[in-house]
C-alpha cells in the first residue's frame, strides 16, 4: 500500500546559486516526527546536509535520483516536479 504522493523538486532560485533538492506535499496522515526521522535518514544515505522546514524536507545538492529510489523503497509515490 502506498504511503502517499511526494513531490521531489530541484531548486536553485533564491539560494545564492546553490542547488537544493526539496521534498514537499507529504500526505497529512504522516506525522512530523516521521518526517524528522525520514530527513535524518535521507541525509545519511545521500551524504549531504539538510533540514526539515514545516512539512518540507530540504537536502543540499542535486540528489533527486537517490531520494526517489529511497522513497520508493519506503512505500511513497515520488513524483519529479518542476523543470
C-alpha positions in Angstrom: 0.0 0.0 0.0 1.3 3.4 -1.0 2.1 5.9 1.8 1.2 8.7 -0.5 2.5 11.0 -3.2 5.5 13.2 -2.6 6.9 16.0 -4.9 10.6 15.9 -5.4 12.0 19.1 -6.9 15.4 20.6 -7.7 15.6 24.3 -6.8 18.2 26.9 -7.3 16.4 30.2 -7.3 16.9 32.5 -4.3 19.6 30.3 -2.8 22.8 32.1 -3.8 23.4 29.8 -6.8 23.3 26.6 -4.6 21.3 23.7 -5.7 18.8 22.2 -3.2 16.5 19.1 -3.5 13.1 19.7 -1.9 10.5 17.1 -0.9 7.0 18.6 -0.5 3.4 17.7 -0.3 3.7 14.9 2.2 0.3 13.4 3.0 -1.3 14.9 6.1 -1.5 11.4 7.8 2.3 11.3 8.0 3.3 12.8 11.4 6.0 15.4 11.7 8.0 13.0 13.9 8.2 10.5 11.0 9.3 13.4 8.6 12.1 14.2 11.1 13.3 10.6 11.0 13.0 10.4 7.2 15.0 13.7 6.8 17.8 12.3 9.1 18.0 9.0 7.2 18.0 10.7 3.8 20.8 13.0 4.8 22.8 9.9 5.8 22.0 8.0 2.6 22.8 10.9 0.3 25.8 12.1 2.4 24.6 15.7 2.4 23.2 18.3 4.8 19.6 19.2 5.0 16.7 20.3 7.2 13.0 20.0 7.8 11.1 23.2 7.3 7.5 22.8 8.2 6.4 19.7 6.3 9.0 20.0 3.6 12.5 18.4 3.6 15.4 20.3 2.0 18.6 18.4 1.1 21.7 20.2 -0.1 22.8 19.4 -3.6 21.2 17.6 -6.5 20.3 14.2 -5.1 16.9 13.7 -6.8 17.6 10.2 -8.2 18.9 8.8 -4.9 15.9 10.3 -3.0 13.4 9.0 -5.4 14.8 5.5 -5.2 14.8 5.6 -1.4 11.2 6.9 -1.2 10.0 4.1 -3.5 11.6 1.5 -1.1 9.8 3.2 1.8 6.4 2.9 0.1 5.9 6.5 -1.0 5.0 7.5 -4.5 7.6 10.1 -5.5 6.8 12.5 -8.4 9.5 14.7 -10.0 8.1 18.2 -10.1 9.3 21.3 -11.8 11.7 21.5 -14.7 
